[in-house]
């Protein structure tokens, strides 16, 4: 299952607009897609980033696989990944290709505190 990173437990990821300037460079191609950023707590961030790098080096896609607020399975393509150490453990930053469903999730979770500040 190297073609995806799966969220096994916990709430659905919270997606926010990716407004960093470098993210626009990920849009090379025929279609333009907005990018969204999600932050996930993990035990093995560097290994997950390495999994992304292996897929990209083979020119293969890799997706974030999770259950949405209704419990239905969703997959979104991962465009970039970074792992960092924070006070509470490891944090995985994933920039994903935004879809209509993600935009709906953003509207619903806009007022929620994700506790990552």
Secondary structure, 3 states (H helix, E strand, C coil): CCCEEECCCCCCCCCEECCCHHHHHHHCCCCCCCEEEEEEEECCHHHHHHHHHHHHHCCCCCEEEEECCCCCEEEEEEEEEEEEEECCEEEEEEEEECCHHHHHHHHHHCCCCCCCC
